[in-house]
Amino acid sequence: MLRNILKGQYLNRDELKSLNFKKLGNNVLIDKSVMIPNPLNLEIGDNVRIDSNCILSSGKNGKIVIKNNVHIAPLNLIYCANEKQILFENHSGLAAGCKLYGRTENYRGKFLMNPTHNDEDIDLITGDIILNKFATLGCDSVLFPGSIIPIGTVLGSKSLYTSKYPLREWSIYAGVPLKFIRDRHRDSEKLSNKYNK
């Protein structure tokens, strides 16, 4: 039993179709332990793999779009706000344990916090989150509302990006606070051509 849990089990094609995703591409692997409260708000392209114990929550009117050749490793939380989107462009992805918060509460103390209170007593901060082509987050990284990871840019493990300033394309950043480490090679662009048919 434990061996099966550790090995993981992916939904078959019929099981995937029964979830009624807004779009479902080919060669999609989603582990049976993944939680997707609103699959109608999720678009999935081709060659996508979502590993065990992830949560993809789009809210009532939010949208999560996963394009082609995207890998979402185990234990990721993808939390999209109402009327907003979280977008994974081609060849982007998440290492294990990342948290993408398209919605958070105001922590300054002028409002109450948590969903046990009325809407008028809570101040929500919301925004889109976009991982452009070839963008990847290292293990346990965190993004806040409004985060845009430019083409080819990666964040090292345990990084925090609050979207307060723009990041450079094809760069490596890491840390808390986030700091530029160095430029990144662009060879992956050439390698990707064989997948864009």
Contacts in CASP RR format, 6 or more apart in sequence:
PFRMAT RR
TARGET T0000
AUTHOR 0000-0000-0000
METHOD contacts of the structure
MODEL  1
MLRNILKGQYLNRDELKSLNFKKLGNNVLIDKSVMIPNPLNLEIGDNVRI
DSNCILSSGKNGKIVIKNNVHIAPLNLIYCANEKQILFENHSGLAAGCKL
YGRTENYRGKFLMNPTHNDEDIDLITGDIILNKFATLGCDSVLFPGSIIP
IGTVLGSKSLYTSKYPLREWSIYAGVPLKFIRDRHRDSEKLSNKYNK
8 31 0 8 1.000
8 32 0 8 1.000
8 33 0 8 1.000
8 52 0 8 1.000
9 31 0 8 1.000
9 32 0 8 1.000
10 29 0 8 1.000
10 30 0 8 1.000
10 31 0 8 1.000
10 32 0 8 1.000
11 19 0 8 1.000
11 29 0 8 1.000
11 30 0 8 1.000
11 31 0 8 1.000
11 32 0 8 1.000
16 24 0 8 1.000
16 28 0 8 1.000
16 30 0 8 1.000
17 24 0 8 1.000
19 36 0 8 1.000
19 39 0 8 1.000
20 39 0 8 1.000
20 40 0 8 1.000
21 39 0 8 1.000
21 40 0 8 1.000
21 42 0 8 1.000
21 43 0 8 1.000
21 44 0 8 1.000
22 39 0 8 1.000
22 40 0 8 1.000
22 41 0 8 1.000
22 42 0 8 1.000
22 43 0 8 1.000
22 63 0 8 1.000
23 43 0 8 1.000
23 44 0 8 1.000
23 45 0 8 1.000
24 44 0 8 1.000
24 45 0 8 1.000
25 44 0 8 1.000
25 45 0 8 1.000
25 46 0 8 1.000
25 48 0 8 1.000
26 45 0 8 1.000
26 46 0 8 1.000
26 47 0 8 1.000
27 46 0 8 1.000
27 47 0 8 1.000
27 48 0 8 1.000
28 44 0 8 1.000
28 45 0 8 1.000
28 46 0 8 1.000
28 47 0 8 1.000
28 48 0 8 1.000
28 49 0 8 1.000
29 48 0 8 1.000
29 49 0 8 1.000
29 50 0 8 1.000
30 36 0 8 1.000
30 48 0 8 1.000
30 49 0 8 1.000
30 50 0 8 1.000
31 50 0 8 1.000
31 51 0 8 1.000
31 52 0 8 1.000
31 53 0 8 1.000
31 54 0 8 1.000
31 74 0 8 1.000
33 52 0 8 1.000
33 53 0 8 1.000
34 50 0 8 1.000
34 51 0 8 1.000
34 52 0 8 1.000
34 53 0 8 1.000
34 54 0 8 1.000
34 55 0 8 1.000
34 56 0 8 1.000
35 54 0 8 1.000
35 55 0 8 1.000
35 56 0 8 1.000
35 57 0 8 1.000
36 42 0 8 1.000
36 55 0 8 1.000
36 56 0 8 1.000
36 57 0 8 1.000
37 57 0 8 1.000
37 58 0 8 1.000
37 59 0 8 1.000
38 57 0 8 1.000
38 58 0 8 1.000
38 59 0 8 1.000
38 60 0 8 1.000
38 62 0 8 1.000
41 58 0 8 1.000
41 59 0 8 1.000
41 61 0 8 1.000
41 62 0 8 1.000
41 63 0 8 1.000
41 64 0 8 1.000
41 80 0 8 1.000
42 56 0 8 1.000
42 58 0 8 1.000
42 63 0 8 1.000
42 64 0 8 1.000
42 65 0 8 1.000
42 66 0 8 1.000
43 63 0 8 1.000
43 64 0 8 1.000
43 65 0 8 1.000
43 66 0 8 1.000
44 66 0 8 1.000
45 66 0 8 1.000
45 67 0 8 1.000
45 68 0 8 1.000
45 70 0 8 1.000
46 68 0 8 1.000
46 69 0 8 1.000
47 68 0 8 1.000
47 69 0 8 1.000
47 70 0 8 1.000
47 195 0 8 1.000
48 66 0 8 1.000
48 68 0 8 1.000
48 69 0 8 1.000
48 70 0 8 1.000
48 71 0 8 1.000
48 72 0 8 1.000
49 70 0 8 1.000
49 71 0 8 1.000
49 72 0 8 1.000
50 56 0 8 1.000
50 66 0 8 1.000
50 72 0 8 1.000
51 71 0 8 1.000
51 72 0 8 1.000
51 73 0 8 1.000
51 74 0 8 1.000
51 96 0 8 1.000
52 74 0 8 1.000
52 75 0 8 1.000
53 74 0 8 1.000
53 75 0 8 1.000
54 72 0 8 1.000
54 74 0 8 1.000
54 75 0 8 1.000
54 76 0 8 1.000
54 77 0 8 1.000
54 78 0 8 1.000
55 76 0 8 1.000
55 77 0 8 1.000
55 78 0 8 1.000
55 79 0 8 1.000
56 64 0 8 1.000
56 78 0 8 1.000
57 77 0 8 1.000
57 78 0 8 1.000
57 79 0 8 1.000
57 80 0 8 1.000
58 64 0 8 1.000
58 80 0 8 1.000
58 86 0 8 1.000
59 80 0 8 1.000
59 81 0 8 1.000
59 82 0 8 1.000
60 82 0 8 1.000
61 82 0 8 1.000
61 83 0 8 1.000
62 80 0 8 1.000
62 81 0 8 1.000
62 82 0 8 1.000
62 83 0 8 1.000
62 84 0 8 1.000
62 85 0 8 1.000
63 80 0 8 1.000
63 84 0 8 1.000
63 85 0 8 1.000
63 86 0 8 1.000
64 78 0 8 1.000
64 80 0 8 1.000
64 85 0 8 1.000
64 86 0 8 1.000
64 87 0 8 1.000
65 85 0 8 1.000
65 86 0 8 1.000
65 87 0 8 1.000
65 88 0 8 1.000
66 72 0 8 1.000
66 88 0 8 1.000
67 87 0 8 1.000
67 88 0 8 1.000
67 89 0 8 1.000
67 90 0 8 1.000
67 92 0 8 1.000
68 90 0 8 1.000
68 91 0 8 1.000
68 195 0 8 1.000
69 90 0 8 1.000
69 91 0 8 1.000
69 192 0 8 1.000
69 195 0 8 1.000
70 88 0 8 1.000
70 90 0 8 1.000
70 91 0 8 1.000
70 92 0 8 1.000
70 93 0 8 1.000
71 93 0 8 1.000
71 94 0 8 1.000
72 78 0 8 1.000
72 88 0 8 1.000
72 93 0 8 1.000
72 94 0 8 1.000
73 93 0 8 1.000
73 94 0 8 1.000
73 95 0 8 1.000
73 96 0 8 1.000
73 97 0 8 1.000
73 98 0 8 1.000
73 139 0 8 1.000
74 96 0 8 1.000
74 97 0 8 1.000
75 96 0 8 1.000
75 97 0 8 1.000
76 94 0 8 1.000
76 96 0 8 1.000
76 97 0 8 1.000
76 98 0 8 1.000
76 99 0 8 1.000
76 100 0 8 1.000
77 97 0 8 1.000
77 98 0 8 1.000
77 99 0 8 1.000
77 100 0 8 1.000
77 101 0 8 1.000
78 86 0 8 1.000
78 100 0 8 1.000
79 99 0 8 1.000
79 100 0 8 1.000
79 101 0 8 1.000
79 102 0 8 1.000
79 103 0 8 1.000
80 86 0 8 1.000
80 102 0 8 1.000
80 103 0 8 1.000
80 129 0 8 1.000
81 102 0 8 1.000
81 103 0 8 1.000
81 124 0 8 1.000
81 126 0 8 1.000
81 127 0 8 1.000
81 145 0 8 1.000
82 103 0 8 1.000
82 126 0 8 1.000
83 126 0 8 1.000
84 102 0 8 1.000
84 103 0 8 1.000
84 126 0 8 1.000
84 127 0 8 1.000
84 128 0 8 1.000
84 145 0 8 1.000
85 128 0 8 1.000
85 129 0 8 1.000
85 130 0 8 1.000
86 100 0 8 1.000
86 102 0 8 1.000
86 128 0 8 1.000
86 129 0 8 1.000
86 130 0 8 1.000
87 128 0 8 1.000
87 129 0 8 1.000
87 130 0 8 1.000
87 131 0 8 1.000
88 131 0 8 1.000
89 130 0 8 1.000
89 131 0 8 1.000
89 132 0 8 1.000
89 133 0 8 1.000
89 135 0 8 1.000
89 151 0 8 1.000
90 133 0 8 1.000
90 192 0 8 1.000
90 195 0 8 1.000
90 196 0 8 1.000
91 133 0 8 1.000
91 134 0 8 1.000
91 188 0 8 1.000
91 192 0 8 1.000
91 195 0 8 1.000
92 131 0 8 1.000
92 132 0 8 1.000
92 133 0 8 1.000
92 134 0 8 1.000
92 135 0 8 1.000
92 136 0 8 1.000
92 149 0 8 1.000
93 131 0 8 1.000
93 135 0 8 1.000
93 136 0 8 1.000
93 137 0 8 1.000
94 100 0 8 1.000
94 136 0 8 1.000
94 137 0 8 1.000
94 138 0 8 1.000
94 141 0 8 1.000
95 136 0 8 1.000
95 137 0 8 1.000
95 138 0 8 1.000
95 139 0 8 1.000
95 141 0 8 1.000
95 157 0 8 1.000
96 139 0 8 1.000
96 140 0 8 1.000
97 139 0 8 1.000
97 140 0 8 1.000
98 137 0 8 1.000
98 138 0 8 1.000
98 139 0 8 1.000
98 140 0 8 1.000
98 141 0 8 1.000
98 142 0 8 1.000
98 143 0 8 1.000
99 141 0 8 1.000
99 142 0 8 1.000
99 143 0 8 1.000
100 129 0 8 1.000
100 142 0 8 1.000
100 143 0 8 1.000
100 147 0 8 1.000
101 129 0 8 1.000
101 142 0 8 1.000
101 143 0 8 1.000
101 144 0 8 1.000
101 145 0 8 1.000
102 126 0 8 1.000
102 127 0 8 1.000
102 128 0 8 1.000
102 129 0 8 1.000
102 143 0 8 1.000
102 144 0 8 1.000
102 145 0 8 1.000
102 146 0 8 1.000
103 124 0 8 1.000
103 125 0 8 1.000
103 126 0 8 1.000
103 127 0 8 1.000
103 145 0 8 1.000
104 124 0 8 1.000
104 125 0 8 1.000
104 144 0 8 1.000
104 145 0 8 1.000
105 111 0 8 1.000
105 113 0 8 1.000
105 114 0 8 1.000
105 122 0 8 1.000
105 123 0 8 1.000
105 124 0 8 1.000
105 125 0 8 1.000
106 113 0 8 1.000
106 122 0 8 1.000
106 123 0 8 1.000
106 124 0 8 1.000
106 125 0 8 1.000
107 113 0 8 1.000
110 123 0 8 1.000
111 121 0 8 1.000
111 122 0 8 1.000
111 123 0 8 1.000
112 121 0 8 1.000
112 122 0 8 1.000
113 122 0 8 1.000
114 122 0 8 1.000
115 122 0 8 1.000
125 144 0 8 1.000
125 145 0 8 1.000
126 145 0 8 1.000
127 145 0 8 1.000
127 146 0 8 1.000
128 145 0 8 1.000
128 146 0 8 1.000
128 148 0 8 1.000
129 143 0 8 1.000
129 145 0 8 1.000
129 146 0 8 1.000
129 147 0 8 1.000
129 148 0 8 1.000
130 147 0 8 1.000
130 148 0 8 1.000
130 149 0 8 1.000
131 137 0 8 1.000
131 149 0 8 1.000
132 148 0 8 1.000
132 149 0 8 1.000
132 150 0 8 1.000
132 151 0 8 1.000
132 152 0 8 1.000
132 153 0 8 1.000
133 151 0 8 1.000
133 152 0 8 1.000
133 192 0 8 1.000
134 151 0 8 1.000
134 152 0 8 1.000
134 153 0 8 1.000
134 188 0 8 1.000
134 189 0 8 1.000
134 192 0 8 1.000
135 149 0 8 1.000
135 150 0 8 1.000
135 151 0 8 1.000
135 152 0 8 1.000
135 153 0 8 1.000
135 154 0 8 1.000
136 154 0 8 1.000
136 155 0 8 1.000
137 143 0 8 1.000
137 149 0 8 1.000
137 154 0 8 1.000
137 155 0 8 1.000
137 156 0 8 1.000
137 159 0 8 1.000
138 154 0 8 1.000
138 155 0 8 1.000
138 156 0 8 1.000
138 157 0 8 1.000
138 158 0 8 1.000
138 159 0 8 1.000
139 157 0 8 1.000
139 158 0 8 1.000
140 157 0 8 1.000
140 158 0 8 1.000
141 155 0 8 1.000
141 156 0 8 1.000
141 157 0 8 1.000
141 158 0 8 1.000
141 159 0 8 1.000
141 160 0 8 1.000
141 161 0 8 1.000
142 159 0 8 1.000
142 160 0 8 1.000
142 161 0 8 1.000
143 149 0 8 1.000
143 161 0 8 1.000
143 163 0 8 1.000
144 160 0 8 1.000
144 161 0 8 1.000
144 162 0 8 1.000
144 163 0 8 1.000
145 163 0 8 1.000
146 163 0 8 1.000
147 161 0 8 1.000
147 162 0 8 1.000
147 163 0 8 1.000
148 163 0 8 1.000
148 166 0 8 1.000
148 167 0 8 1.000
149 155 0 8 1.000
149 161 0 8 1.000
149 167 0 8 1.000
150 166 0 8 1.000
150 167 0 8 1.000
150 168 0 8 1.000
150 169 0 8 1.000
150 170 0 8 1.000
150 171 0 8 1.000
151 169 0 8 1.000
151 170 0 8 1.000
152 169 0 8 1.000
152 170 0 8 1.000
152 171 0 8 1.000
152 184 0 8 1.000
152 186 0 8 1.000
152 188 0 8 1.000
153 167 0 8 1.000
153 168 0 8 1.000
153 169 0 8 1.000
153 170 0 8 1.000
153 171 0 8 1.000
153 172 0 8 1.000
153 173 0 8 1.000
153 184 0 8 1.000
154 171 0 8 1.000
154 172 0 8 1.000
154 173 0 8 1.000
154 184 0 8 1.000
155 161 0 8 1.000
155 173 0 8 1.000
155 174 0 8 1.000
155 178 0 8 1.000
156 172 0 8 1.000
156 173 0 8 1.000
156 174 0 8 1.000
156 175 0 8 1.000
157 174 0 8 1.000
158 175 0 8 1.000
158 176 0 8 1.000
159 173 0 8 1.000
159 174 0 8 1.000
159 175 0 8 1.000
159 176 0 8 1.000
159 178 0 8 1.000
160 175 0 8 1.000
160 176 0 8 1.000
160 177 0 8 1.000
160 178 0 8 1.000
161 167 0 8 1.000
161 173 0 8 1.000
161 178 0 8 1.000
167 173 0 8 1.000
168 180 0 8 1.000
170 183 0 8 1.000
170 184 0 8 1.000
170 185 0 8 1.000
170 186 0 8 1.000
171 180 0 8 1.000
171 181 0 8 1.000
171 182 0 8 1.000
171 183 0 8 1.000
171 184 0 8 1.000
172 180 0 8 1.000
172 181 0 8 1.000
172 182 0 8 1.000
172 183 0 8 1.000
172 184 0 8 1.000
173 179 0 8 1.000
173 180 0 8 1.000
173 181 0 8 1.000
174 181 0 8 1.000
END
